[in-house]
Amino acid sequence: MRTSAIELEIPNAENITVTDDTLTVDLSDGRTMSVPILWYPRIAHATPAERNNWHLIGKGIGIHWEDVDEDISVEGLLLGRASGESQRSLAKWLESRA
């Protein structure tokens, strides 16, 4: 049996909107996807100003939030991956913000 690898083209992020409940990403292929903000606790705990202080990395293959040290890849979003940060690490980070 012959199989071939299928190479998928991952679109780039073009614009980001963050609300109290949702992270919404506009993609270069015309799609818009939204995920619960709770998937990314650092962003969920960020102030509105910190949430809006993002920039695209790698020409849109990912998004970086400098103020909360969070990076999210478009591929991860498309695969439905939430933050992989441990509860211990998150607790330490939250403590440093107090």
Beta strands, then each sheet from edge to edge (+ up, - down):
strand 1: 13-18
strand 2: 22-27
strand 3: 32-36
strand 4: 54-57
strand 5: 62-65
strand 6: 70-73
sheet 1: 1+ 2- 3+
sheet 2: 4+ 5- 6+
end
